[in-house]
């Protein structure tokens, strides 16, 4: 065969092969037959199931705006945070091996993604308390989209997406656009400055803005990833993709990113876009765009409205390419582009010339003023808001904006029916008629004619569950986000007697545990301090009793007697104080702890607190008595050093506030202004403030302050020699200024930017030096006074720890006997926690607000967690809790809450026993009690509280509160919340007892 023939046949063969290949490519582009089979087989078996228990076959997305906003990306972190709170995974998705393989190959996981999602909070009856959806406005089905919008979208973005043939069309690839984009990208390699269009279809755009990092295509590899992921998703349900392609239109219109606007946040989807950028109602726009669809000529007014709606919608489809530039700019470029597309669509026959001309005449007005959002009803939403805050804390998602965009359902213990009833009743009490109907006017209640409107009422109710306390109601009538149950430190008066009683009985149980097994002889040999009456009583009781069980000893402790006489002055909290009883008729009585608690007698509990403090000071492991008696005891020096540090720090804090913002010269002038001038005083002050001051500087100061200079240089040297060498304490004594004030002014002169922490750190030695006189044994009486203060502080710190153990919410306790009657403040929520411990036989059970969290329902990431492993802690002996319960029930039987006796009955007509503790707080300024007033009295607030338990099932708190400037007008006591519970309880109980929301 000649060379020519060989070339001919080879060339001919290649031409035939090329023709066949070209035919195959063209045929594939027309039919998508091969790729439909390829992607169908590739996606085969890619699915998931949801089963009980934790899954080892789930993979969470690594990045992508959609996955981050929905919370899918952060789900592993959420699970990790929830597990220490007692939550366990009860159901979770199991991805098929094929689905995991696709994810491991770098594809986005194919499943039917949600266009709308958000936070849903449900109550114990599965009623939605809070339901957010992002975006707020969306199409559910393709048939809901006006055909005019579909045509516009396809013309702008993907013209062949809904072509009927081929039925197997791959929506991820538009051959024409892809070929053009590939060619332009190739030319860009040769000419980097050359622009290139993108080849994205709607399907790949959705993959990009949902799942690519930051919603962008940063490389060719990322583009191929988008196309492959979109292809797998397209053929997941079979080769015919028409239904999937229609869904792509809906998905895109519902979720396309359209920038963000202050006050609204990120905008997703055409519906929210129309509302945000044009102030248009989505339903109205849809109605306008389907009107006259059959071809009937619209009226001029209807045409104008339709043209405006269409142009606004079209502009948003165009704006998505550069949303921030177009929507946050002046709109000129967007308007020009929109007009251009209107003309092109008319030329293509997609819209009529009439609609085109009407739309061209309409100006685009972006960013209208945001419509006024309706003010939320904080009273009705109070519990939902509190629950949302709790969920936010659980997940460490601090912004409500982010929390409400998570694809999550929360199942809570709240009873929305009871909550609504309580909120409605509390709100109604601001009207005199409703307050009168509830019986809130009368003796110790509201005075006749008093305005009930300024009063704040708060009500919290828990139900005992098997493993947790279930929050059922959390309501108040404050039309603000503030939650009075948990958000403030309030003077709740005699409710503190409940804490004091618990501490007292705890101490008795502690003594029983220490001495209960000792023989009478061993008890007689015990050494107790004469200043510890509780220790002495416990020893005597155990010596005499035949029944050594704890319960009888606790009952005996309740029968110990104290005087109610207010005539005694008490040295506590660093000063001398007198106290008075609310019921003065009982001033001369000598009564038991039980009676004092039942009738809320202040002086009984002041004296009881004194005994508690004295036991912590002089009884038990403390040996303060011997330390105070022995001047050589080494502990004295240690405590005195502590006192010097503490009191010196207190003075320095005060002085720092005085001088912190002053320049050095002004600070020195302020100090000297308060000094009665003399040469020794001025010299002592100067050499403390300016240790290196010259004789000339001293002479200048003397001339300035005394009006004359020193008599001679020798006199100046004598002043320097005498006063510069004195100790800091002596210089302060000579100058008649606190030595630490002198030191501080000098220190700030040398370190002008010093913070308070710097000052305290730098002054440790000076604080000890200033109190050096106190360490000398000849000052024993002065030492003893200060040592007693410190030992008392330590005793109160120990009592504070016992209060904290049962839920006291604050980091400090006022070191005064007055803490027994409310001086240290409290919170209703914390009192409810204490009542829960008492109701649960001394166990602290977790408070269950959110029983389950269900993430990503109907997705491959679905995870349900339930609170099951919450820890239960025994914080009080069961015998102590039982003794306190009996005392609480006695308060209602014939004590300060007796108006509640018999007020609640069950469905069978049986009386439900109620127990509780009342408290009235009267917060005043400038009032020292019965000993007199230091100035004009100012009434800051008045509160009345009842912390209660109802039978063996419910417990909680109810409170009335009024602040300035109204507080001075009211004289109500704890009778007010008690009466309110009497009115509210019979209404509330039937609602609580309805089926569907019982305790676990």
Order of alpha helices (4+ residues) and beta strands (2+ residues): alpha-alpha-beta-alpha-alpha-beta-alpha-beta-beta-alpha-alpha-alpha-alpha-alpha-beta-beta-alpha-alpha-alpha-alpha-alpha-alpha-alpha-alpha-beta-alpha-alpha-beta-beta-alpha-alpha-alpha-alpha-beta-beta-beta-beta-alpha-alpha-alpha-alpha-alpha-alpha-alpha-alpha-alpha-alpha-alpha-alpha-alpha-alpha-beta-beta-beta-beta-beta-alpha-beta-beta-beta-alpha
